[in-house]
Amino acid sequence: MLQYNNKKYVCHLDLAMDLIRGKWKAVIICHLYRGPKRFLKLQRIISGVSQKVLNEKLTELEKDDIIFKTTYPEVPPRVEYELTEKGKDLYTSLNLLEQWSKKYFSDL
């Protein structure tokens, strides 16, 4: 049994899947792999996500050290999100899942 952030997991795969669980986290990671993005840019390119949910998911990903938030000392403040090294490594696995899906579900 593993424990991370006061949650128990049966194995490392269980923990990894929990980090990307849900509809939006993997999508956010894939878009950030292409480079840093501001909040509104992410919201525009990820159609269907509300401002509240996007903010929650970005906060969760930042807490798990998958993304990094940079706030620039400007007025109004400019904030950008980008992948950490851990996030870039995670993207590699997500990309393999995407390729698997394309291979076996390309007719959809």
C-alpha positions as CSV (number, residue, x, y, z in Angstrom):
1,M,0.0,0.0,0.0
2,L,1.3,3.5,-1.0
3,Q,0.4,6.8,0.6
4,Y,0.7,10.2,-1.2
5,N,-1.0,13.4,-0.1
6,N,-3.0,11.6,2.6
7,K,-4.5,9.2,0.1
8,K,-3.8,5.5,-0.1
9,Y,-3.0,3.6,-3.3
10,V,-2.8,-0.1,-4.1
11,C,0.2,0.4,-6.5
12,H,2.2,3.0,-8.4
13,L,-0.1,2.7,-11.4
14,D,-3.1,3.6,-9.2
15,L,-1.2,6.7,-8.0
16,A,-0.2,7.7,-11.5
17,M,-3.8,7.3,-12.8
18,D,-5.1,9.4,-10.0
19,L,-2.8,12.2,-11.0
20,I,-4.4,12.4,-14.4
21,R,-7.9,11.2,-13.6
22,G,-10.8,13.1,-15.0
23,K,-11.6,14.7,-18.3
24,W,-9.3,17.7,-18.4
25,K,-5.9,17.0,-16.8
26,A,-4.4,14.9,-19.7
27,V,-5.7,17.5,-22.2
28,I,-4.1,20.3,-20.3
29,I,-0.8,18.4,-20.1
30,C,-0.9,17.8,-23.9
31,H,-1.5,21.4,-24.7
32,L,1.2,22.6,-22.3
33,Y,3.7,20.2,-23.9
34,R,3.7,22.5,-26.9
35,G,4.9,25.4,-24.8
36,P,3.8,27.7,-21.9
37,K,0.3,29.1,-22.1
38,R,-1.7,31.8,-20.4
39,F,-5.0,30.9,-18.6
40,L,-7.3,32.4,-21.3
41,K,-5.3,30.8,-24.1
42,L,-5.7,27.4,-22.5
43,Q,-9.4,28.0,-21.9
44,R,-9.9,29.0,-25.6
45,I,-8.0,25.9,-27.0
46,I,-9.7,23.5,-24.6
47,S,-13.3,23.9,-25.7
48,G,-15.9,23.0,-23.1
49,V,-14.0,23.5,-19.9
50,S,-15.3,26.2,-17.5
51,Q,-13.1,28.8,-15.9
52,K,-13.8,27.3,-12.5
53,V,-12.9,23.7,-13.5
54,L,-9.8,24.8,-15.5
55,N,-8.6,26.8,-12.5
56,E,-9.1,23.7,-10.2
57,K,-7.3,21.4,-12.5
58,L,-4.3,23.7,-13.0
59,T,-4.1,24.1,-9.2
60,E,-4.1,20.3,-8.7
61,L,-1.5,19.8,-11.4
62,E,0.7,22.5,-9.8
63,K,0.3,21.0,-6.4
64,D,1.5,17.6,-7.8
65,D,4.5,19.4,-9.5
66,I,3.4,18.5,-13.0
67,I,3.0,22.1,-14.1
68,F,4.7,25.3,-13.0
69,K,3.0,28.7,-12.7
70,T,4.9,31.8,-13.4
71,T,3.5,35.2,-12.3
72,Y,5.2,38.2,-13.9
73,P,5.3,41.5,-12.0
74,E,3.2,43.5,-14.4
75,V,0.0,45.4,-14.2
76,P,-2.3,43.6,-14.8
77,P,-0.3,40.5,-13.7
78,R,0.6,38.0,-16.5
79,V,0.5,34.4,-15.5
80,E,1.8,31.5,-17.6
81,Y,1.6,27.7,-17.0
82,E,4.2,25.3,-18.3
83,L,5.2,21.7,-17.7
84,T,7.8,20.7,-15.2
85,E,10.3,18.0,-16.0
86,K,7.9,15.6,-14.2
87,G,5.1,16.8,-16.5
88,K,7.2,16.4,-19.6
89,D,8.0,12.8,-18.6
90,L,4.3,12.2,-18.0
91,Y,3.4,13.6,-21.4
92,T,5.6,10.8,-23.0
93,S,3.3,8.2,-21.4
94,L,0.1,10.1,-22.4
95,N,1.4,10.3,-26.0
96,L,1.9,6.5,-26.0
97,L,-1.7,6.1,-24.9
98,E,-2.9,8.5,-27.7
99,Q,-0.9,6.5,-30.3
100,W,-2.5,3.3,-29.0
101,S,-5.9,4.8,-29.3
102,K,-5.2,6.0,-32.9
103,K,-4.0,2.5,-33.8
104,Y,-7.0,0.7,-32.5
105,F,-9.8,3.2,-32.9
106,S,-8.8,5.1,-36.1
107,D,-12.1,4.2,-37.7
108,L,-14.1,6.4,-35.2
